[in-house]
Amino acid sequence: MPNKIEIERTTPINIGISEKDRKAVCKGLNKLLADSYLLYLKTQNYHWNVTGKMFQSLHTLFEEQYLEQAAAIDVVAERIRALGEYAPGSFAAFSKVSSIKEETAIPYADDMIHNLVQGNEAVVTTAREIVALANECEDDVTTDLMIERMQIHEKNAWMLRSLITHQS
């Protein structure tokens, strides 16, 4: 008797996007999921460990951002599943494709801000790449999801950049 996975993989998906295109979009979504997860983890780490004069405001901002990211990670993984692929779910899988590196130290608050700006910008860049591919495949659902993610991460990066003081 075939197992559940074998049955699911043989059940055809007829949503107007070819299997080849679905797999290509999922490859991009896998990278976005990895980038998003590592940014989430980094943001939560910073929330727990931030210190200094801006503790309260950064602690609160980081929490708002990582809570939103947690929900978004689930939505991205579910989009991968809706397209017929399995979502990666391990640090090993994420580290192979993510453009964001895992944080192993506790940086100063200013460095946390800079790192999160870079992380949010990396997610935007990855999402933008997926938009181009999804548009070619006429995958409007993925395009819509990527536009939403870009809006949120561009805003997060802007808010974080606004905390950086430039000295002449």
C-alpha positions in Angstrom: 0.0 0.0 0.0 1.5 3.4 -1.0 2.1 5.9 1.8 0.6 9.3 2.2 3.5 11.1 0.5 3.5 8.9 -2.5 -0.3 9.4 -3.0 0.0 13.2 -2.5 2.9 13.4 -5.0 0.9 11.5 -7.7 -2.3 13.6 -7.2 -2.3 16.0 -10.2 -2.3 19.8 -9.5 -4.3 21.7 -12.1 -4.2 25.4 -11.1 -3.1 26.8 -14.5 0.6 26.8 -13.7 2.8 24.1 -15.2 4.7 21.7 -13.0 8.0 23.1 -14.3 6.9 26.7 -13.4 5.6 25.7 -10.0 8.9 24.0 -9.2 10.8 27.1 -10.3 8.6 29.4 -8.2 9.0 27.1 -5.2 12.8 27.2 -5.6 12.6 30.9 -5.1 10.1 30.6 -2.3 12.4 28.2 -0.6 15.1 30.9 -0.6 12.6 33.5 0.7 11.5 31.1 3.4 15.2 30.6 4.4 15.9 34.3 4.4 12.7 35.1 6.3 13.4 32.4 8.9 17.0 33.5 9.5 15.9 37.2 9.7 13.1 36.2 12.2 15.6 34.3 14.3 18.1 37.2 14.3 15.4 39.7 15.1 14.1 37.6 18.0 17.7 37.1 19.3 18.2 40.9 19.2 14.9 41.4 21.0 16.0 39.2 23.8 19.6 40.5 24.1 19.5 44.2 23.2 21.0 46.6 25.8 21.8 50.3 26.0 20.1 53.6 26.0 17.6 52.6 23.4 16.7 49.3 25.1 13.0 49.9 25.5 12.3 51.2 22.0 14.5 48.6 20.3 13.1 45.8 22.5 9.6 46.8 21.5 10.4 47.3 17.8 12.3 44.0 17.4 9.4 42.2 19.0 6.8 43.8 16.7 9.0 42.8 13.7 9.7 39.2 14.7 6.1 38.5 15.6 5.0 39.7 12.1 7.8 37.7 10.5 6.7 34.5 12.4 3.3 34.7 10.8 4.7 35.5 7.4 7.0 32.4 7.5 3.9 30.2 7.8 2.2 31.9 4.9 5.3 31.4 2.6 5.6 27.7 3.6 1.9 27.2 2.9 2.3 28.8 -0.5 5.1 26.3 -1.3 2.8 23.5 -0.2 -0.1 24.9 -2.3 2.2 24.7 -5.3 2.8 21.0 -4.7 6.3 21.0 -3.1 7.4 20.4 0.4 8.7 23.4 2.4 12.2 23.1 3.9 12.2 23.1 7.7 15.7 22.7 9.0 18.7 25.0 9.6 20.7 22.8 7.3 18.3 23.3 4.4 17.9 27.0 5.1 21.7 27.6 5.4 22.2 26.1 1.9 20.0 28.8 0.2 19.7 31.8 2.5 21.5 35.0 1.7 21.3 35.9 5.4 23.8 34.3 7.8 22.9 33.0 11.2 23.9 35.3 14.1 26.4 33.7 16.5 27.3 36.8 18.6 25.5 39.4 20.5 26.4 42.7 18.8 26.0 46.2 20.1 22.6 47.8 19.6 23.9 50.0 16.6 25.2 46.9 14.9 21.9 45.1 15.5 20.1 47.8 13.7 22.6 47.7 10.8 22.3 43.9 10.6 18.5 44.0 10.5 18.5 46.7 7.8 20.7 44.4 5.7 18.5 41.4 6.5 15.3 43.2 5.6 16.8 44.4 2.4 18.0 40.9 1.6 14.4 39.6 2.0 13.2 42.4 -0.3 15.8 41.5 -3.0 14.8 37.8 -2.8 11.1 38.6 -3.0 11.7 40.9 -6.0 13.5 38.1 -7.9 10.4 35.9 -7.2 8.0 38.5 -8.5 9.8 38.5 -11.9 9.5 34.7 -12.1 6.0 34.6 -10.8 4.9 37.2 -13.3 6.4 35.1 -16.2 4.4 32.1 -14.9 1.2 34.1 -14.4 1.3 33.1 -10.7 -0.6 36.1 -9.4 -1.0 34.6 -5.9 2.7 34.4 -5.4 3.2 37.8 -7.0 0.7 39.3 -4.5 2.4 37.6 -1.6 5.8 38.9 -2.7 4.5 42.4 -3.1 3.1 42.3 0.4 6.4 41.0 1.8 8.4 43.7 0.0 6.2 46.4 1.4 6.6 45.1 4.9 10.4 44.6 4.7 11.0 47.9 2.9 9.1 49.6 5.7 11.0 47.7 8.4 14.3 48.6 6.8 13.2 52.3 6.6 12.2 52.3 10.3 15.5 50.8 11.3 17.5 53.1 9.1 15.8 56.1 10.7 17.3 55.1 14.0 20.9 55.3 12.7 22.5 58.7 13.4 25.0 60.0 10.9 27.9 62.0 12.3 30.0 64.3 10.1 
